[in-house]
Amino acid sequence: MTTAIRNWVAHWVSSVFALFIIANAHIGIKATSIVPLIVVVVALSFANSFIRPIIMFFAWPINCLTFGLFGFALNIIFFGMLGTGMVQGFTVASPVAAVIGSVLMGALSGIFSMILQDRSRR
């Protein structure tokens, strides 16, 4: 397996693990099993890869005026939307839980990706 594929797999595994920790942290985010967590990570990855750039292209003046906070708000909206019934078995209880979950998801998955990343070719 190449380094790029190992890093890609490590990022996905770290994201699922981060979401598992968040779902069990009793902050208003719940998952019934591991399957909804995997679906949420795939959906967030799709949204951040394909939908977010389109929205950011058309909303760049808003993003400039808010010094990048619009992008942060977009992540919270994506996270909250997935927890309002789009993914069966995954729930986000409130907007505050969506904010906390989004911030924790970014921080934890970043830390776990950094730990699991293959640095043998550097």
Disulfide bonds with the S-S distance in Angstrom:
none
